[in-house]
Amino acid sequence: MPKAYKITSDPFFVNGSITESGNNTYTQNEVSLPLDSLNQEGVLVHAVYFTSTEPSRAPNTQTVCALQVTSTSKTGTVGANDANLIARRQIITIGGAAEFSGPHILDLIGQDAPYQESDNLGLIATDNVFFAVQGSGNTAVMSGEFRMVCSRVKLDSAAYAALVTNELTS
């Protein structure tokens, strides 16, 4: 059975950082990928690692810092059912009257363990990804960083066309 892609590079990192434009406001940055689209090159994502500020500790409030990496631009955070979601993390702190629980880390897609080259979170055919942050219930702006472990791949014509069409029409 033929494969839709062939890995053509050793793993490399793509990094990004972001800060909310205002408290509890969805904010997104575009991050460029080093691709040669003329040769139907894509990126295979092996892993995504996140760091971020901790949500505020507010009495009687659940506060959240959500981070996501997607292959297309979004207007808000998305769920695991979004085909263009590469990785997402939520950090939640739950405040009681005088006590706090958390931070609790929810990785919806992604991983904390060391990556393996056989790991595959997604294929990207366009030359960018989008990194976003959104807080909820916080008294300060949230910020975060990501490191995406990738390899370059050579896509066959059908796979390249399908991925580009999906990314450009989503």
N, C-alpha and C positions, 0 to 999 in steps of 0.2 A: 504494500500500500504506500503510495507516495506521500511525503510530508509537505505541508503547506509552507514550511520555513526551514532554514538551515542556520544555525548559530555561526556567526562569522567573527566574533571578538571575544576576548576575555571579559569577565564582569567588570563594570565600572560604576561609579556613583553619579547620581544627579541629586543635587541638594537645593533646598529652598527654605525661606523663612517668611513669616507674615505676622502682622499685628493688626488687630481689628481697627477699623477707621473710627469707631466709636463704641461705647459700651454696648454689648449684646447685639452687635450688628454683623450680619454676614459680610465677609470681606474675602475677595478672591484675587490671586496673582497668577499670571501666566508664566510658566517656566519653560524655556527653550530646550529642545533635545537636539543632540548633534546627529542629524540624519541626512542621508543622501537619497532624496525622494526620486531622483532620476533613475536610480538603480534599484528601485522598489525595496528600499531598506526600511526596517522597522525596529522596534525595541521590544524585547522580551523582559518583563518585569519579574524578578526573582523574589524580591522582598521590599517592604517599606517599613522604615523605623521612624517613630515620632518622639519628640520631646515638646513640652509646652509649659506655660505657666499653670499653676494650680488654681482651680476655681476659688472664688471668694468664699469665706466662711461667714455666712449670714444666718442669724437665728431664724428658725422656723421656715427655712427656704432651701430648696434644692437648686444648687448652682451647677452649671455645666460648661465645659470647654470642649467643643467638637472640632476635629480636624479631619480633612478629607483630601485625597488626591484623585482626580478624575481625568479622563482623556478628552473630555469636552467641557466647555464653559457651562456653569450652572448658576441659577439664581438663588439657591438655598441648599442646605445640606440634603443629601439623598440617602435612601435606604439601600440595603443589600440587593434589592431587586433591580437597581439601576444598572444596565449593561455597561455603562461607561465608568462605573466606580472601580477604582483600582485598589484603594485602601481607605479605611476610616477608623478613627479612634475617638471615643468619648471619655472624658474624665468627669466624674460626678462627685460632688460633696453634698451630703444631706445634713442640714442643720436642724437641731431640736431647740428647745427653749434655752439651754445653756451648754449643750453637748453637741459634738459633731461626729459624723460617720464618714469616713473616706479620707483621701480620695479613692474612689473605685474606678478602675480602668476597664473599659469595654472595648475590645478590639473586634469590630464587626467583620472586617476583612483586613488581613495583614498578619504579622507575626512578630514575636519577641525572640524566638530561637534563632541561632545562626542559620543562614540560608544555605540551601543546596542548589547547585546549578540546575538540578532537575525541577526545582520549584517554579511554578508558573502562575503568577497572579493575573497576567493579562498580556496581550499584544497591542502595541500602539503603532499606527502607521503614519500619523501626522507628526509634525515636528514640535509638538508642545504638549504639556500637561498643565493642569490647573490645580493649584493648592489653595485651600480655603480654611478659614477659621470662623467659628461663631460661638459666642458665649450666650448663656441664659441665666438671668438672675444675679449676675456679677456686679460688683461695685467698681471694678476697674476693667480696663480693656484686656483682652486675652491675646496671647501671642504663641507662636509655635514654629517648629522647624521639622523638616523631614529629610531623610536620606533614602533614596530609592536605589536598589541594587539592580542593574540591568545588563543585558548583553545585546549587541547589535545582531540582527537577523536579516537574511535575504529571503524575502517572501516570493512565492510564486505569483504569477499574474492574477489568478482568480482570488487568492487570499488577499493580496494587496488591494485589489479593486473593492472587495467586500468590506475590508476594514476602513478604507478611506471613505467609502460611501456612508458607512455607519457613523463614522466620526463627524463627517461634515453635515449630515442630515439630522443628527440628534440634538 
